[in-house]
Amino acid sequence: VQEGVPNTRTLVLTDIHMPEMGGIELTALLRSQWDSGILPVVGVTADHTAEVRSSCLLCGMQALVVKPVVRRTLRKTLAEVLRAVWGEAATEADLRPGMEEDPIAPDL
């Protein structure tokens, strides 16, 4: 993580379980430098237990998306975070019009 102020349009999308540093640890590190109003974080996980959701929100993530990721759900979640953080009238369609409601392929 480099020091400095993130671009005002920066949003972090992180998997919760990654090698070396998981999404919860990454978010804690980011929160030590920037608050959620400057750098929003959205987690992605296949583990949708209440405990994981609670840990993600307590560490400073704005939202959590459960795998398999559905494009419409991802667009909706990102639009909600953008509206909440930046106060913009972002809609799901603004993020990427024409995306279908199928799970996102791992290689995209």
Secondary structure, DSSP 4 states (H G I P E B T S, - for coil): ---SPPPTT--EEEESS-SSS-HHHHHHHHHTT--TTTS-EEEEES---HHHHHHHHHHT-SEEEESSPBHHHHHHHHHHHHHHHH-----HHHH-TT--SSBPPTT-
